[in-house]
Amino acid sequence: MENREYKIKGETPDKKKKVQYWECAIGLQQVDGLMPSQYLIDLAQENVDGKITYAEIEELLYKKYENETPAEIENRVRESDLVSTRITDTLDGGSLSLNPRTLKNIHGILFKDIYKHAGVFRKYNISKNEPVLNGRSVIYADWRNIGETLDYDFSTEREKSYDGHDKAQIVRRIANFTSSVWQVHPFMEGNTRTVATFIECYLIYMGFRVNHEMFKKHSLFFRNALVVSNYASMAEGIQPNPTPLINFYDNLLMEGNHTLRNRDLPVVKCFPEFPG
């Protein structure tokens, strides 16, 4: 007789995958200069060993940080620990719907009880001084156009097929999609971690072999590559430079061997100086 019963999908029993998910999640905190506590590192190992679940870890973290020390508050350790756990849980989930609501939901999941605006698109225009741009800022989407812009980016991605594409074309397309979504910067905080988590889930869902170690070692490079892929200044002779982000994804997905160093990410001048 045919088995018509659905099975509850729990956490993966694959220890190697769990280690990769944890390393990716913890590495992503580097984009905001955050570090996890040793307490979380120990709990993560227990999770890998099958002794404790993600939900139990989160419960323990809430209990631990009921009375945060001044140093923990200053270093945002609670945020780092909780978001790392939630990213790992999300990557392990393995499900995805390719629409902006998924992006919003991921932000809400990652930053619940951390940001008041968790899961809410921003209602202000923002800027951020970027060291890789010598203090200049990428121009992000106008807050009034966030929904429409994301709808366009996601619908464009849905309408295309990867069939018949060679490796270089696949890598460039994924880099372009990531760059476009990140440029919108739909949230007041936590954009890079949210976009990275979403893209990781998308790649897993699509069946790519993802080298999660890239986010462990090169999360800050990933963010800086997104910055230079979205910065332009005609007056200064600068145009967007997608190459670093493409190299990152080539290493992530296609076993590329590009050297990824933040010091190799100056803004590239591609036009002559304007006369006068």
C-alpha positions as a Markdown table, in Angstrom:
| # | Residue | x | y | z |
|---|---|---|---|---|
| 1 | Met | 0.0 | 0.0 | 0.0 |
| 2 | Glu | 1.3 | 3.5 | -0.9 |
| 3 | Asn | 2.5 | 5.5 | 2.0 |
| 4 | Arg | 0.6 | 8.8 | 1.8 |
| 5 | Glu | 1.8 | 10.2 | 5.1 |
| 6 | Tyr | 4.1 | 13.3 | 5.1 |
| 7 | Lys | 7.2 | 13.1 | 7.3 |
| 8 | Ile | 8.3 | 15.9 | 9.6 |
| 9 | Lys | 11.6 | 17.3 | 8.4 |
| 10 | Gly | 13.9 | 17.8 | 11.3 |
| 11 | Glu | 17.5 | 19.0 | 11.5 |
| 12 | Thr | 19.9 | 17.4 | 9.2 |
| 13 | Pro | 21.8 | 14.5 | 10.8 |
| 14 | Asp | 24.8 | 15.2 | 8.5 |
| 15 | Lys | 27.5 | 16.5 | 10.8 |
| 16 | Lys | 29.6 | 17.9 | 7.9 |
| 17 | Lys | 26.7 | 20.0 | 6.7 |
| 18 | Lys | 26.0 | 21.3 | 10.1 |
| 19 | Val | 29.6 | 22.3 | 10.6 |
| 20 | Gln | 29.5 | 24.2 | 7.3 |
| 21 | Tyr | 26.2 | 25.9 | 8.2 |
| 22 | Trp | 27.5 | 27.0 | 11.5 |
| 23 | Glu | 30.8 | 28.3 | 10.1 |
| 24 | Cys | 29.0 | 30.2 | 7.4 |
| 25 | Ala | 26.6 | 31.8 | 9.9 |
| 26 | Ile | 29.3 | 32.7 | 12.4 |
| 27 | Gly | 31.5 | 34.0 | 9.6 |
| 28 | Leu | 28.8 | 36.3 | 8.4 |
| 29 | Gln | 28.8 | 38.3 | 11.6 |
| 30 | Gln | 32.2 | 39.7 | 10.5 |
| 31 | Val | 30.4 | 42.0 | 8.0 |
| 32 | Asp | 29.3 | 44.0 | 11.0 |
| 33 | Gly | 32.5 | 43.4 | 13.0 |
| 34 | Leu | 30.8 | 41.0 | 15.4 |
| 35 | Met | 32.2 | 37.9 | 17.1 |
| 36 | Pro | 30.4 | 35.0 | 18.7 |
| 37 | Ser | 30.9 | 34.0 | 22.3 |
| 38 | Gln | 32.7 | 30.9 | 23.4 |
| 39 | Tyr | 29.4 | 29.9 | 24.9 |
| 40 | Leu | 27.8 | 29.7 | 21.5 |
| 41 | Ile | 30.8 | 27.9 | 20.0 |
| 42 | Asp | 30.4 | 25.2 | 22.6 |
| 43 | Leu | 26.6 | 25.0 | 22.1 |
| 44 | Ala | 27.2 | 24.8 | 18.3 |
| 45 | Gln | 29.4 | 21.7 | 18.8 |
| 46 | Glu | 26.8 | 20.1 | 20.9 |
| 47 | Asn | 24.3 | 20.7 | 18.1 |
| 48 | Val | 26.6 | 19.2 | 15.6 |
| 49 | Asp | 26.9 | 16.1 | 17.9 |
| 50 | Gly | 23.1 | 15.8 | 18.0 |
| 51 | Lys | 22.9 | 16.7 | 21.7 |
| 52 | Ile | 20.8 | 19.9 | 21.4 |
| 53 | Thr | 18.5 | 21.5 | 18.9 |
| 54 | Tyr | 18.6 | 25.0 | 17.4 |
| 55 | Ala | 15.5 | 25.9 | 19.4 |
| 56 | Glu | 17.1 | 24.8 | 22.6 |
| 57 | Ile | 20.2 | 26.8 | 21.8 |
| 58 | Glu | 18.1 | 29.9 | 21.3 |
| 59 | Glu | 16.3 | 29.3 | 24.6 |
| 60 | Leu | 19.6 | 29.0 | 26.4 |
| 61 | Leu | 20.9 | 32.2 | 24.8 |
| 62 | Tyr | 17.8 | 34.2 | 25.9 |
| 63 | Lys | 18.4 | 33.0 | 29.4 |
| 64 | Lys | 22.1 | 33.8 | 29.3 |
| 65 | Tyr | 21.6 | 37.3 | 28.1 |
| 66 | Glu | 18.8 | 38.2 | 30.5 |
| 67 | Asn | 21.5 | 40.3 | 32.3 |
| 68 | Glu | 24.0 | 41.4 | 29.8 |
| 69 | Thr | 27.4 | 42.8 | 30.9 |
| 70 | Pro | 28.5 | 46.2 | 29.6 |
| 71 | Ala | 31.1 | 44.5 | 27.4 |
| 72 | Glu | 28.5 | 42.2 | 25.9 |
| 73 | Ile | 26.2 | 45.1 | 25.2 |
| 74 | Glu | 29.0 | 47.1 | 23.6 |
| 75 | Asn | 30.2 | 44.2 | 21.5 |
| 76 | Arg | 26.7 | 43.1 | 20.6 |
| 77 | Val | 27.5 | 39.6 | 21.6 |
| 78 | Arg | 23.8 | 38.7 | 22.1 |
| 79 | Glu | 23.1 | 39.8 | 18.6 |
| 80 | Ser | 26.0 | 37.8 | 17.1 |
| 81 | Asp | 25.0 | 34.6 | 19.0 |
| 82 | Leu | 21.3 | 34.7 | 18.3 |
| 83 | Val | 21.7 | 35.7 | 14.6 |
| 84 | Ser | 24.3 | 33.0 | 14.1 |
| 85 | Thr | 22.0 | 30.4 | 15.5 |
| 86 | Arg | 19.1 | 31.6 | 13.3 |
| 87 | Ile | 21.1 | 31.7 | 10.1 |
| 88 | Thr | 22.2 | 28.1 | 10.8 |
| 89 | Asp | 18.6 | 27.0 | 11.4 |
| 90 | Thr | 17.5 | 28.8 | 8.2 |
| 91 | Leu | 20.2 | 27.2 | 6.0 |
| 92 | Asp | 19.3 | 23.8 | 7.5 |
| 93 | Gly | 15.6 | 24.3 | 6.6 |
| 94 | Gly | 16.3 | 24.0 | 2.9 |
| 95 | Ser | 13.0 | 25.7 | 1.7 |
| 96 | Leu | 12.6 | 28.8 | -0.3 |
| 97 | Ser | 10.1 | 30.9 | -2.3 |
| 98 | Leu | 11.7 | 33.3 | -4.8 |
| 99 | Asn | 9.9 | 36.5 | -3.9 |
| 100 | Pro | 10.6 | 39.7 | -1.8 |
| 101 | Arg | 8.4 | 38.4 | 1.0 |
| 102 | Thr | 10.9 | 35.7 | 1.7 |
| 103 | Leu | 13.7 | 38.3 | 2.1 |
| 104 | Lys | 11.5 | 40.2 | 4.5 |
| 105 | Asn | 10.6 | 37.0 | 6.4 |
| 106 | Ile | 14.3 | 36.1 | 6.7 |
| 107 | His | 15.1 | 39.5 | 8.1 |
| 108 | Gly | 12.3 | 39.1 | 10.6 |
| 109 | Ile | 13.5 | 35.7 | 11.7 |
| 110 | Leu | 17.2 | 36.7 | 12.0 |
| 111 | Phe | 16.6 | 39.9 | 14.0 |
| 112 | Lys | 13.6 | 39.2 | 16.1 |
| 113 | Asp | 13.9 | 40.9 | 19.5 |
| 114 | Ile | 17.1 | 42.5 | 18.3 |
| 115 | Tyr | 15.9 | 45.3 | 16.0 |
| 116 | Lys | 12.5 | 46.9 | 16.5 |
| 117 | His | 12.2 | 47.1 | 12.7 |
| 118 | Ala | 12.9 | 43.3 | 12.2 |
| 119 | Gly | 11.1 | 42.2 | 9.0 |
| 120 | Val | 10.0 | 45.7 | 8.1 |
| 121 | Phe | 11.2 | 47.6 | 5.0 |
| 122 | Arg | 12.8 | 51.0 | 5.9 |
| 123 | Lys | 10.8 | 54.2 | 5.6 |
| 124 | Tyr | 13.8 | 56.5 | 5.3 |
| 125 | Asn | 16.6 | 57.0 | 2.9 |
| 126 | Ile | 20.0 | 56.0 | 4.2 |
| 127 | Ser | 23.7 | 56.2 | 3.5 |
| 128 | Lys | 26.7 | 54.5 | 5.0 |
| 129 | Asn | 30.4 | 55.6 | 4.9 |
| 130 | Glu | 32.4 | 52.7 | 3.4 |
| 131 | Pro | 36.1 | 52.3 | 4.2 |
| 132 | Val | 36.6 | 50.6 | 0.8 |
| 133 | Leu | 35.2 | 53.8 | -0.8 |
| 134 | Asn | 37.3 | 56.1 | 1.4 |
| 135 | Gly | 34.3 | 57.1 | 3.3 |
| 136 | Arg | 31.8 | 57.5 | 0.4 |
| 137 | Ser | 28.5 | 55.7 | 0.3 |
| 138 | Val | 26.7 | 53.6 | -2.2 |
| 139 | Ile | 23.4 | 55.2 | -3.4 |
| 140 | Tyr | 20.7 | 52.8 | -2.1 |
| 141 | Ala | 17.1 | 52.6 | -3.5 |
| 142 | Asp | 14.7 | 55.4 | -2.5 |
| 143 | Trp | 12.6 | 54.0 | 0.4 |
| 144 | Arg | 9.4 | 54.7 | -1.6 |
| 145 | Asn | 10.6 | 52.4 | -4.4 |
| 146 | Ile | 11.8 | 49.4 | -2.4 |
| 147 | Gly | 8.8 | 47.2 | -3.1 |
| 148 | Glu | 8.7 | 47.9 | -6.8 |
| 149 | Thr | 12.4 | 47.5 | -7.2 |
| 150 | Leu | 12.6 | 44.2 | -5.4 |
| 151 | Asp | 9.5 | 42.9 | -7.4 |
| 152 | Tyr | 11.4 | 43.7 | -10.6 |
| 153 | Asp | 14.6 | 42.1 | -9.5 |
| 154 | Phe | 12.9 | 38.9 | -8.3 |
| 155 | Ser | 10.5 | 38.6 | -11.3 |
| 156 | Thr | 13.5 | 39.0 | -13.6 |
| 157 | Glu | 15.3 | 36.2 | -11.9 |
| 158 | Arg | 12.2 | 34.0 | -11.9 |
| 159 | Glu | 11.7 | 34.5 | -15.7 |
| 160 | Lys | 15.2 | 33.3 | -16.6 |
| 161 | Ser | 16.5 | 29.7 | -16.8 |
| 162 | Tyr | 20.0 | 28.5 | -16.1 |
| 163 | Asp | 19.6 | 25.7 | -18.7 |
| 164 | Gly | 22.3 | 26.0 | -21.4 |
| 165 | His | 24.4 | 28.4 | -19.4 |
| 166 | Asp | 28.1 | 27.8 | -19.0 |
| 167 | Lys | 29.9 | 28.2 | -15.6 |
| 168 | Ala | 31.0 | 31.8 | -16.3 |
| 169 | Gln | 27.4 | 32.8 | -17.3 |
| 170 | Ile | 25.9 | 31.2 | -14.2 |
| 171 | Val | 28.4 | 32.9 | -11.8 |
| 172 | Arg | 27.9 | 36.3 | -13.4 |
| 173 | Arg | 24.1 | 36.0 | -13.3 |
| 174 | Ile | 24.1 | 35.0 | -9.6 |
| 175 | Ala | 26.5 | 37.8 | -8.8 |
| 176 | Asn | 24.3 | 40.3 | -10.7 |
| 177 | Phe | 21.2 | 39.1 | -8.9 |
| 178 | Thr | 22.8 | 39.3 | -5.5 |
| 179 | Ser | 24.3 | 42.8 | -6.3 |
| 180 | Ser | 20.9 | 44.1 | -7.4 |
| 181 | Val | 19.0 | 42.9 | -4.4 |
| 182 | Trp | 21.7 | 44.2 | -2.0 |
| 183 | Gln | 21.8 | 47.6 | -3.6 |
| 184 | Val | 18.1 | 48.1 | -2.7 |
| 185 | His | 19.2 | 47.8 | 1.0 |
| 186 | Pro | 15.5 | 47.4 | 2.1 |
| 187 | Phe | 16.2 | 47.3 | 5.8 |
| 188 | Met | 17.6 | 49.8 | 8.3 |
| 189 | Glu | 20.2 | 47.3 | 9.6 |
| 190 | Gly | 21.2 | 43.7 | 8.8 |
| 191 | Asn | 21.0 | 43.9 | 5.0 |
| 192 | Thr | 24.1 | 42.0 | 4.1 |
| 193 | Arg | 23.5 | 39.1 | 6.5 |
| 194 | Thr | 19.9 | 38.9 | 5.3 |
| 195 | Val | 20.8 | 38.9 | 1.6 |
| 196 | Ala | 23.6 | 36.5 | 2.1 |
| 197 | Thr | 21.3 | 34.1 | 4.0 |
| 198 | Phe | 18.7 | 34.4 | 1.3 |
| 199 | Ile | 21.2 | 33.8 | -1.5 |
| 200 | Glu | 22.7 | 30.8 | 0.3 |
| 201 | Cys | 19.2 | 29.3 | 0.7 |
| 202 | Tyr | 18.4 | 30.0 | -3.0 |
| 203 | Leu | 21.6 | 28.3 | -4.1 |
| 204 | Ile | 21.0 | 25.2 | -1.9 |
| 205 | Tyr | 17.4 | 25.1 | -3.2 |
| 206 | Met | 18.6 | 25.3 | -6.8 |
| 207 | Gly | 20.9 | 22.3 | -6.1 |
| 208 | Phe | 24.3 | 24.0 | -6.4 |
| 209 | Arg | 27.2 | 22.7 | -4.5 |
| 210 | Val | 28.0 | 25.6 | -2.2 |
| 211 | Asn | 31.4 | 26.0 | -0.6 |
| 212 | His | 30.1 | 27.5 | 2.6 |
| 213 | Glu | 33.6 | 28.0 | 3.9 |
| 214 | Met | 33.8 | 31.1 | 1.7 |
| 215 | Phe | 31.6 | 32.9 | 4.1 |
| 216 | Lys | 33.6 | 31.7 | 7.0 |
| 217 | Lys | 36.8 | 33.2 | 5.6 |
| 218 | His | 35.7 | 36.0 | 3.3 |
| 219 | Ser | 32.5 | 37.5 | 4.6 |
| 220 | Leu | 34.0 | 41.0 | 4.8 |
| 221 | Phe | 35.4 | 40.6 | 1.3 |
| 222 | Phe | 31.9 | 39.6 | 0.2 |
| 223 | Arg | 30.4 | 42.8 | 1.6 |
| 224 | Asn | 33.1 | 45.0 | 0.2 |
| 225 | Ala | 32.7 | 43.3 | -3.2 |
| 226 | Leu | 29.0 | 44.2 | -3.1 |
| 227 | Val | 29.9 | 47.8 | -2.3 |
| 228 | Val | 32.3 | 48.2 | -5.3 |
| 229 | Ser | 29.9 | 46.4 | -7.6 |
| 230 | Asn | 27.3 | 49.2 | -6.8 |
| 231 | Tyr | 29.4 | 52.4 | -6.6 |
| 232 | Ala | 29.6 | 54.8 | -9.5 |
| 233 | Ser | 30.8 | 58.4 | -9.8 |
| 234 | Met | 31.1 | 59.8 | -13.3 |
| 235 | Ala | 32.7 | 63.0 | -12.0 |
| 236 | Glu | 35.5 | 60.9 | -10.5 |
| 237 | Gly | 35.7 | 58.5 | -13.4 |
| 238 | Ile | 34.5 | 55.6 | -11.4 |
| 239 | Gln | 32.1 | 52.9 | -12.6 |
| 240 | Pro | 30.7 | 49.8 | -10.8 |
| 241 | Asn | 33.3 | 47.0 | -10.6 |
| 242 | Pro | 31.6 | 43.5 | -10.6 |
| 243 | Thr | 34.8 | 41.5 | -10.9 |
| 244 | Pro | 35.5 | 40.9 | -7.2 |
| 245 | Leu | 32.0 | 39.6 | -6.6 |
| 246 | Ile | 32.1 | 37.4 | -9.6 |
| 247 | Asn | 35.4 | 36.0 | -8.3 |
| 248 | Phe | 33.8 | 35.3 | -4.9 |
| 249 | Tyr | 31.0 | 33.4 | -6.5 |
| 250 | Asp | 33.3 | 31.5 | -8.8 |
| 251 | Asn | 35.1 | 30.2 | -5.7 |
| 252 | Leu | 31.8 | 29.6 | -3.9 |
| 253 | Leu | 30.2 | 27.6 | -6.6 |
| 254 | Met | 32.7 | 26.5 | -9.3 |
| 255 | Glu | 35.8 | 25.6 | -7.3 |
| 256 | Gly | 37.5 | 28.7 | -8.5 |
| 257 | Asn | 40.9 | 29.7 | -7.0 |
| 258 | His | 40.8 | 33.4 | -7.0 |
| 259 | Thr | 42.8 | 35.3 | -4.4 |
| 260 | Leu | 40.3 | 37.3 | -2.3 |
| 261 | Arg | 41.9 | 40.1 | -0.3 |
| 262 | Asn | 40.2 | 43.3 | 0.9 |
| 263 | Arg | 43.4 | 45.3 | 0.2 |
| 264 | Asp | 43.0 | 44.5 | -3.5 |
| 265 | Leu | 39.6 | 46.3 | -3.6 |
| 266 | Pro | 40.3 | 49.9 | -4.5 |
| 267 | Val | 37.7 | 51.8 | -6.4 |
| 268 | Val | 38.7 | 51.3 | -10.0 |
| 269 | Lys | 38.9 | 54.4 | -12.3 |
| 270 | Cys | 37.6 | 53.6 | -15.7 |
| 271 | Phe | 37.1 | 57.0 | -17.3 |
| 272 | Pro | 39.5 | 59.9 | -17.9 |
| 273 | Glu | 39.3 | 62.9 | -15.6 |
| 274 | Phe | 36.7 | 65.4 | -16.7 |
| 275 | Pro | 38.4 | 68.6 | -18.2 |
| 276 | Gly | 38.1 | 71.8 | -16.3 |
